[in-house]
Amino acid sequence: MKKKIEAPPPSTDGALDKIVNRVSQFTKVQRILICVAMFLAVTALFANFSFKPKYEDYTRLNTELAELETKLNEYQKVATLLEEVRKKKEEAEVKYKKGLRLLPDQEEIPELLDGVAKIGKDVNVGITSFRPGEKTTGAELYAIKPLNIEIAGSYHNIALFFDRLAKLFRIVTLLEFKLEPAKRSTQVGADSDLLAATMKANAYVFVENKPSEPKEGGQAAGTDQGKEAATKADENAKPK
């Protein structure tokens, strides 16, 4: 029986020798160019499979960072404006409270009378009469409360009274006044230099505008004009 003879494996040394012999036949310049080409090929593979994805991620993250910084700057501007608006709101509230002190939303006649009486006591002026009149509408935001005041005192003290009245805790305007020698009934003691002053002034009351609800027939509810019209209609309807 014949034995099968296996062929020896191809020798790699021979192939390598052929490559070396082939390369040795190249000139020095050609060998350098081959090395450069191989280096560029390896570099291109590295750039394509490793560097390029990382560079794309880096570019994307930089873009996102720039967008976030832009939004952050916008939010900081809004926060700054919001803080300024909050400060202005607080200042406006303080001014509003001071304004309500000068222009209260209620008539506060007893408090006003106490203030006038205190001024008279401080400057040694007697309050002989204090008669508030009917409130009238002055404008959209305030109403007028007429005041008729009679006082008695010396000329100097009456002048001080007017000055203090102008600096009262609420707005009071002096419209007119009349000076005359005080009558014996209004004199305090027997001082003949006392004067009687009769004056008319206006106090002001804050009026908040509220939307009126229409009644049936198109009339506004809660308005003075509607009440006056209804009163006149009732009077005209009564038999004379």
C-alpha positions in Angstrom: 0.0 0.0 0.0 1.5 3.3 -1.1 1.8 6.1 1.4 0.4 9.4 0.6 3.1 12.0 0.6 1.9 15.4 1.8 3.3 18.5 0.2 5.3 20.7 2.5 3.6 24.0 3.5 4.5 27.0 1.4 7.4 28.8 3.0 6.7 32.4 4.0 10.4 33.1 4.0 10.5 32.8 0.2 7.6 35.2 -0.2 9.1 37.7 2.2 12.5 37.4 0.5 10.8 38.2 -2.8 9.2 41.3 -1.3 12.5 42.4 0.3 14.3 41.8 -3.0 11.7 43.7 -4.9 11.8 46.7 -2.4 15.6 46.6 -2.5 15.4 47.3 -6.2 13.5 50.6 -5.6 15.4 53.8 -5.3 15.7 55.6 -2.0 13.1 58.1 -3.0 10.6 55.4 -3.9 11.1 53.6 -0.6 10.5 56.9 1.3 7.3 57.5 -0.7 6.1 54.0 0.1 6.7 54.6 3.8 4.9 57.9 3.6 2.0 56.3 1.8 1.7 53.6 4.4 1.8 56.2 7.2 -0.9 58.2 5.5 -3.1 55.1 5.0 -2.8 54.2 8.7 -3.5 57.8 9.7 -6.5 57.9 7.5 -7.9 54.7 9.0 -7.3 56.0 12.5 -9.0 59.4 11.7 -12.0 57.7 10.0 -12.7 55.1 12.7 -11.5 56.8 15.9 -10.8 60.6 15.6 -13.7 61.6 13.4 -16.5 60.3 15.7 -14.9 61.9 18.7 -14.4 65.2 16.8 -18.1 65.1 15.8 -19.1 64.6 19.4 -16.8 67.4 20.4 -18.4 69.8 17.8 -21.9 68.8 18.9 -21.2 69.3 22.5 -19.6 72.7 21.8 -22.7 73.8 19.9 -25.0 72.6 22.7 -22.8 74.4 25.2 -23.0 77.7 23.2 -26.8 77.3 23.1 -27.0 76.7 26.8 -24.8 79.7 27.5 -27.0 81.9 25.3 -30.1 80.7 27.2 -28.4 81.3 30.5 -27.6 84.9 29.5 -31.2 85.4 28.5 -32.5 84.0 31.8 -30.0 86.2 33.7 -31.3 89.2 31.9 -34.9 88.2 32.6 -34.0 87.6 36.3 -32.3 91.1 36.4 -35.4 92.7 34.9 -37.7 90.8 37.2 -35.7 92.0 40.2 -36.0 95.6 38.9 -39.7 95.2 38.4 -40.1 93.7 41.9 -38.3 96.7 43.4 -40.4 99.2 41.4 -43.5 97.3 42.5 -42.4 97.6 46.1 -41.7 101.3 45.7 -45.1 101.8 44.0 -46.8 100.0 46.9 -45.1 102.3 49.4 -46.2 105.3 47.4 -49.7 103.9 47.1 -49.9 103.5 50.8 -48.7 107.0 51.4 -51.2 108.2 48.8 -54.0 106.4 50.6 -52.9 108.1 53.8 -53.3 111.4 52.1 -56.3 110.3 50.1 -58.1 107.7 52.1 -60.7 105.4 50.6 -63.1 106.3 53.4 -64.4 109.7 54.7 -62.9 109.2 58.2 -64.6 112.4 59.4 -64.1 111.6 63.2 -60.3 111.1 62.6 -60.2 114.3 60.5 -62.1 116.2 63.2 -59.6 114.9 65.8 -56.7 116.0 63.6 -58.2 119.5 63.2 -58.9 119.7 66.9 -55.4 118.7 67.8 -54.0 121.4 65.5 -56.2 124.0 67.2 -55.1 122.9 70.6 -51.4 122.9 69.6 -51.6 126.5 68.3 -54.1 127.8 70.9 -57.0 128.2 68.5 -60.5 127.4 69.5 -62.7 125.3 67.1 -66.1 126.8 67.4 -67.8 125.0 64.5 -66.9 122.0 62.3 -69.6 121.1 59.7 -68.8 118.6 56.9 -71.0 118.9 53.8 -72.3 116.3 51.4 -69.7 114.4 49.4 -69.6 115.3 45.7 -67.8 113.5 42.8 -64.6 115.4 41.8 -63.0 113.1 39.2 -62.7 109.4 38.3 -60.4 108.6 41.2 -61.6 110.8 44.0 -64.6 112.5 45.6 -64.7 115.9 47.4 -66.0 116.3 51.0 -66.7 120.0 51.7 -65.8 121.2 55.2 -67.1 124.4 56.9 -64.9 125.3 59.8 -65.1 128.3 62.2 -62.2 129.1 64.6 -61.3 131.8 67.0 -57.8 133.0 68.0 -55.1 135.6 67.5 -54.0 136.5 64.0 -50.6 134.8 64.5 -52.2 131.6 65.9 -54.7 131.5 63.0 -51.9 131.7 60.5 -50.2 128.8 62.3 -53.4 126.9 62.2 -53.7 127.3 58.4 -50.0 126.2 58.0 -50.6 123.1 60.1 -53.8 122.3 58.3 -51.9 122.3 55.0 -49.5 119.7 56.4 -52.2 117.5 57.7 -52.0 113.7 57.4 -54.5 113.9 54.5 -55.1 116.2 51.6 -57.2 119.3 52.7 -57.3 122.4 50.5 -58.4 125.7 51.8 -60.8 127.4 49.4 -61.7 130.7 51.1 -61.7 132.2 54.5 -63.0 135.4 56.2 -61.5 137.1 59.2 -63.4 139.4 61.6 -63.2 140.5 65.2 -64.4 137.7 67.4 -67.9 138.2 69.0 -68.1 138.2 72.7 -69.8 134.9 72.7 -66.9 133.2 70.9 -64.1 134.9 72.9 -62.0 133.0 75.3 -61.4 135.3 78.2 -61.5 139.1 77.6 -58.8 139.3 75.0 -59.9 142.0 72.5 -57.3 140.9 69.9 -59.1 137.6 69.2 -60.3 137.1 65.6 -63.0 134.8 64.2 -62.2 133.0 61.0 -64.8 131.3 58.9 -63.3 129.1 56.2 -64.4 126.6 53.6 -62.1 123.7 52.7 -62.2 120.5 50.8 -61.2 117.0 51.9 -60.6 114.3 49.3 -61.6 110.7 49.4 -60.2 108.0 47.1 -62.9 106.3 44.9 -62.1 102.9 43.4 -63.8 102.5 40.0 -65.7 99.2 39.9 -67.5 97.9 36.9 -71.2 98.3 37.3 -73.6 95.4 36.7 -76.3 96.3 34.2 -79.9 96.1 35.5 -82.8 95.0 33.4 -83.6 97.7 31.0 -80.0 98.8 30.5 -79.5 100.7 33.8 -76.3 100.4 35.8 -76.6 98.9 39.3 -75.2 100.8 42.2 -74.6 104.1 40.4 -75.8 107.5 41.8 -77.1 108.5 38.5 -79.4 105.4 38.4 -80.7 106.1 41.9 -81.4 109.7 41.1 -83.2 108.8 37.9 -85.3 106.2 39.7 -86.2 108.8 42.4 -87.2 111.4 39.9 -89.3 108.8 38.0 -91.1 107.9 41.3 -91.8 111.5 42.1 -93.2 112.2 38.6 -95.4 109.1 38.8 -97.1 110.3 42.1 -100.4 112.1 41.7 -100.2 115.8 42.5 
